[in-house]
């Protein structure tokens, strides 16, 4: 991954975390790592423990950001969630998987889409 892409991702994560906090979402972890991979954000919203994948792009030339969340990535996120639940003794927590897609333009404008409960059981 290039430095430029890492910077774009970090900038996007900041924007999304501010968006979520402004809506009352309690962010518990950022960039939580385990053997299965990394969760961008783990949060609590009401009764739900929410695992949030953030996809940031500077244009839609390669498609919309959320289109990058493939079935393979969803399955990996589910494994990350399982590891988190068991490592924190939360095996019966109610879990939700969200995707936040963010397009950042060079002029400081952003277009954000929050896909709540984007995937899960039976998906």
Secondary structure, DSSP 8 states (H G I E B T S, - for coil): --HHHHHHHHHHHHHHHHHHHHTT-EEEEEEEEETTEEEEEEEEETTEEEEEEEEEES-STT--GGGG--HHHHHHHHHHHHHHHHHTT-TT-EEEEEEEEEEE-TTS-EEEEEEEEEE-TT-
